[in-house]
Amino acid sequence: MTLFSESNLMRRYRCFYLLTAIVACLLVCGCGQSSTAPPLKITQQAPPAELHGPRPEKPAQVAAEADEKSAAEQPADLVQAKFDPPYKNRVDMFQPPNRKHAVKNSNSPSEVLLRGFVNVDQPKALLVVDGRLQALAAGERRGELEVIQIDRPLVTLQRGRVRWTESLYPEG
């Protein structure tokens, strides 16, 4: 049997792979030694409170002073925009309305259901018209159905001379 026979070579490869795996485990896991350092000792004391200036007695006083300073720093022509929530009827903004089935209004002709709203290029209403989902913007028509106005969560629709309003929320 020679030194580099096939069975000898395979044993050497197995030993090499086994040794490599053991070394990798030792490097990753360590040798079981703990490397915790002793706690640091504080050698310098904190400066006295008098160096920081007088402390206000109440936190509300600090907030009022900060508001006065920020108001004085802002330019006079800067006006803060008023926030108007998109769904005024919703009590909790993060809870969807409780619906077990689709809302159907008795005054709507044929089958038109409001499923939601999207805002891709412009606000659009997601409507199910005769079993097909369609996204329509204000002024768009599909067959006889025309979207007159979108005012979330309401959509005003018209078919022929009949005009009605669909709501995302059930009445009551």
N, C-alpha and C positions, 0 to 999 in steps of 0.2 A: 504494500500500500504506500503510495507516495504522499508527500506532505500536502500537496494541493489536490487531492482527489475530491470528487464531488461531495461525498458525505462529510469529509473534513471541512471543506469550504462552507457547507451549510451550517455546521456546528459553529464555525467562527462567526458567521453572520448572525446567528441566533444569539451568541454571547455578546456580540457588539450591540445588537438592538436591546438586549436585556440590560446591559451596562448603561447604555444611553438613557433608557427609561428610568433607571434608578437615579442617575445623576440629575435628570430633569426634575424628578420628584423632590429630591433633596434641595435643589435650587429654589423650586417654587414654594415648598412647605417650610424650608429652613431645617435646621438641625435640632429643633426642639428647644432652642434657647430663647429666653424672654428678653426683649430689648426695651424694657420699661426703664425710664430714667428716674432718678430720685426727684421728688417735688422741689421746685425752686423756692428759695427763701427770699422774702421781700426785704430789701435793704434800704429802700427809700420810702418815706411816708408821703401820703397825699398832702398837697398844700392846703392850708387852712381856707375856710369858706370866705374869709374877708378878701382874699385876693381875687375872687371871681366877681365881686361886686355884690350889691345888696340883693337878697332873694325876695321876689314878690310874695305877698302873703297868700294870694289866691290864683289858681290856674286860669280862671276866667279873666282876670286882669291881664295876664300875659296874652291870651287870645285876642282881647280887645285891642291891646297895643299893637299886635302883629297885623290885625285888620286895618288899623289906621295907617300904619306904615305902608302896607301894600296898596291901599287906596291912594295914598299920596304919590306913590311911584308910578302908577298907571297913567297913561295919557287920557285926556278928557274925552277924546273921540272914540275910545274903545268901549263898546257896549256889549255886555254879556248876552248871548242868545238864550232865548227861553226854550226849554226842553218840552216838546209835545210828544207824549208817548204814542206809538203807532196804533195800539189797541187800547182804547180808552175804557172799554167795558170789562177788561180783564182785571181781576183782583190780584192775582199772583202772576207776574210776567213770565215765570219759568214753568208754569203748569199749563198744559194744553187744555182746552175746554173739555168738560166731561160730556162725551157723546158716545152712546153705544151704537147708534146708527146714524146714517146721513140725515141731515136736516132737510125736510121737504116743506116748502111753503105751499099752502093750498091755493094761493092766488097766482102762482106761476103757471103759465101755459106749458103744456107738454112736459118733457123731462129736462129740466135745467137745474143742476146742482152746483153750488159753489164749494170748491174743495180747498182753496187757499189763494195765496198771492205770491208772485215772484217779481223781482226787480232786476231785469237783465239790462236792457237799454232804457226801458221805461217801465213804470208799474204796469203789471198785467195781472188779470184775474184768471185763476185756474178753474175752468168750468167743465162740467161733464154735460155734454149736449147729446142727447139720444144715445147714451152709452159710450161716447168717445170723449177723452180728455183733451181739452184745447186751452191754450194760453192766449187770451185776447186783451189788447190794450184799449184804452178809451178811444172811441171812434171807429174801431175795427168791426167788421161784419163777417159772419159765417152763415151763409144762406140768408134766412130771414132775420136771424138774431143779430142785434147790434148792442155793443157795450156803450152806454151813454156816459157814465161817470164811475170812477173808482175812488172811493173814500173809505179806506180800510177801517173797519171790517165789513163795510157795505159796498155793494155794486149795484148800480142802476142799469137795468137791461130794458130793451125794447124789441118787440116782435110785431111788426105791422103797426097798428095804432095802440097796442096794449103796452103800457110801461109799468114795470114793477121793480122792487128792490129785493135783492137776495142778501142774506146776512150769514156771516161765518159762524155766529153763535145762535143757539136755539132760543126761541122766544120764551120768556117766562122765567 
